[in-house]
């Protein structure tokens, strides 16, 4: 798969809908979440009108907050008012996001939206499970589009994720990944790429696999957290079934989604995520951030030295 940045082609850029109305706002779904909050803040800082969509219409500084729920189509039209571009985060915990997202995308196109940047994942190819089905349909719905396929978030170890919580409270990160390595990516880098995909004169019209600069296994992550915090963190290896039960029991996600997550761990163990790309650097002009630097920033700790646990 190629992630080369396509040539700039102003002839394919659409400034608005065919009816001549002005639709310059950018809709950001999941605007209080890990990537959505960062994308919204960056767009606001650029002076762009932002519609911040969340299930509770959570206020976002500088943006117009709207209530939005993928399972409630009555929230679609108000969110699309005046919108020309969209950053879409799929419904969390759904194994069939296409069921909600495709009707919304058709409604958005009819309303005059002309560019879509979809958040997917490096583990989900076009036509694959879950959001892969939305990826498959997107090019046929919008001429200007991009699908961001980031690797696993570095923030999973510092925020409200299950791994972050267990690392803080128990000193343990539990996975079924074995020795598998992952090119963990900083959500700040994802947001930077998303803003380019939303605002550059020509849309990428491809999928972009986003990683950090190094592939680490979970023992490397645990060692880095130990060095940063001074509190011992270890990686505990689970079987696929143990991990499925762990996700289900600790997070309350439905069984099928817990199974999907556990299967992703097994794929990591098999080497599926052992890669890095230069996409962040090519699109944004800055190198991707290291895990140690990201973790220190997110945890409010001093920046680490260059000496750190090396990737295997």
N, C-alpha and C positions, 0 to 999 in steps of 0.2 A: 504494500500500500504506500502510495506517495503522499507526503504531507507538504510538498513544495507549495510555496505561496504563489498563487496565480498572478499572471501579469495584470497590471492595472489596466482596466478597460472602461473608460468613462462612458462609452456608448451603451453599456449595459446597466448603468446606474439609473435608478428610478427615483426622482425627487418627490413623487407623491402619486396619489391615485389618478386614474384617467379622468375623473370628473372635475379635476382642477382644484379641489378643495385642499386646504393646507393641513397636512397631518404630520407634524414634526415631533410629536412627543414620543418618548421611548418607554414602552411598558416593560417593567421588570417584575416577573413573578418570583415568589419566594424572596421578597425584598428585605426580609429580616433575617434571612439565612446566611450560611457561610459564604457563598459566592454572590448571591443576590444583593446582600447589603454592601458588599465591596463594589459591585458593578454600579449600583445606584449612586453611591457616594462619588465615584469617579465621574459619572455622567453629570451629576449636579455640579461638581467642581469645574466642569467644562462649560457650564452655563446652559446645558441642554434641559428642556422640560422633561421631567421624569414622572411617570405614573407608577407608584410603588404599590404593588398588589400583594396582599397577604390575607390570610383567612380572617383576621380580626381588624383589618384596616389599620395596622400598626403605624403610627407616625414615623416618617423618615424625613430628617431635616432637608429642606429645600425641594421636596417632592410632593406630589399630590397623592395622598394615600387613599386607596380604594379597597373595599372588601372583595376578595376573589377566592373562589373555591372550585377546584377542578370538578368536584362532584355536583356542583350547583350551577347549571347553565344560565340561570337568571343573573349571575354575577358577571357574565361574559361581556355583554354590551356596554355597561358602564365602564368597565376596565379598558375597553377598546376605543372609547371616545377620544378622538383627536390623535390616535396612535398611528405612527408610520412604521416604527421599528420595534422589535420585541426581543427580549432576552428571556427565554423560557426554561424554568426548572421543573422537571416532571414531578407529578404527585409522589410524595414520599411513601414508600411502603407498598406501592402498587406493582403487581406482576403484569398488569395489562394497562399501562398508561395510555396506549393508543386509543383505547375506548373513550377516554375523556378528551385527549389532546387533539385527535384528528377532527372531530366536530368543531372544536374551538378554532383550529387553524383554518378550516374552511370559512367559518364565520368571520375571522379576522381578515382573510383575503377579500371577502365580499365587502367588508367595511372599509377597505382601503389600505390596510397594512401591506407593506411591500418588502420588508426585510426581516428575517428571522434568524436568531442565533440560538441554537438548541444546546442545552447541557446534556451530554450523555456520559459515557465512561470508556476508558481505554479497553475495558474487558468486554464491551458490547459492540460488535461490528454492525455495519449497515445490514438490515434484514435479520439481525439476531433477536434474542429474546427481549422482552420489556421495551425499553425506549428504542431499541434497534428497529422496531416496526415503524415508529414515528420517523426515524432517520430515513428509512426506505421510501416513505411517501413524501418527505419534505421537498425534494427537488421538483416534483411534479406540481406542487402547490405554489411555490414561490421561486422566482428567478434569482433573487438575491437571498442567499442563505449561507449558513455555516453550521457545522456540528462540532462542538468542542468535546473531545474525548480525553479528559484528564485521567491520569493515573490516580491512585488513592491519595487522599488529602493528607498533608502533613498535620493539619489541624485536628485530625482524628485522635491525635495523642495529646492535645493541649486544651481542647474545648469541652463540649458536653457529650462527646461520643463515648460509647461503652469502653473503648480502649483507654481513653483519657481518664475516665472515672476509676477504672480498676488500677491503672498505673498510680494514680494519686492515693487511693484509699487502701490498696492491697499490695502495691509494689509488683503487680503482675499484669502482663499483657497476654491474653489467651487467644490462640489462633490455631487453625489447621493448616497453616502455610508451610510447616516444616522449615527447611533451609531456603525456601524460595525467596527471591529478591524482588523488590518493587522500586520503580523509579518515582518515589513519592514526590508530590508536587504541592507547592505553596498556593493556597487559595488566592493570595495577592497576585501571583503570576497568572492564574486562570482569569481573574478579573481584568488584568491588563490586556490579555489577548481578546477577551470578550469585547472590551471597549473598542479596540481596533476593528474587530469584525463588524461591530455595529456602526462605526463612524467613518472608516476609510472610504474613499470615493468608490472603490469597487469591492463588492462583497467577495469573500474567499471562494464561495461555491464549491466547497469540499469539506471533508472532515479533517480536524487538526488534532493529532495525538500529542498531549501535553504531559511532560514529565519534569522532574527536577534534574540536577546535573549528575546524580549518582544513583545507582541501584543498591538498596540496602535490604538486608533481611531483618526480621523482627528482633533478633538478638542484637543487631547493630543499633536499632532504634532504642531498645531498652538500655544498652550501654551508654548511648548518648544522653538519654534522660537521666541516668544515674550520675554521669559526669557533670551535667548542668545543675541538677537539683541537690546533689549530695545525698539523696535517698536512693537506696538500692531498688532497681526495677529489673525484673527478669521476664523472659519469654517462656510461657508454658505451652507446650505442644499438646493439642487435642486431636482426636480423630474427627473425621467429617461429621459423624453422628453426634459426637459430644459437642462440637461447635454449633451444630444446628440447634440442639437443645439449649445451649448457652445463649445464643441470640434470642431464641423464643422466650426463655424464662426470664432473662435479664431486661429485655427491651419491650416485651409484649407484642412484637411484630407477628403477623399471621404466619402459620407454619410454612406455607409455600414460599413466602418471602425469606424466612429464616433459612429454608433449604437452598434458595438461590444464593444467598450470601455465603453459606457454607461451601457450596459448590465453587464459588469464586475463590475461596481460600484454597481449595484443592487445586484449582487451576494455577494459582500462584505457586503452590508447591511443585507443580510440574513445569515451572519456568515461563508461564504465559505473560508475566509482567516484568520479566528480567530484561529491561531495555531502557534506554534513554534516547530522547530526540532533541534536536536543536530548534524545535518549533517556537518555543518561547523567545529565544534569542532572535530568530529570524523575523518574527512578527513584531516584537516590541523594541528590539534594539538593545535590550539589556539581558544579561545571562540569567538563567533561572536561579532561584535562591536555594541555598543548602538547607538540609533539615536542621542541622545544629543552629544555624542562624535564625531560622524561622521559629524553632521551639523557644529559643532564648527570648526573642521578641514577644511571642505570644504569652510566655510565662512571666514577662517582666523581669528577666534576669540579665546580667551583664553578657555582652557578646562573647562567644567562646573564642578561644585561640584557634589557630589553624590546625592544631594537633587534635585529632578526633579518631574514634574507631573507624578504621578503613573498611570500605565495602570489600567483600571477599572477591 
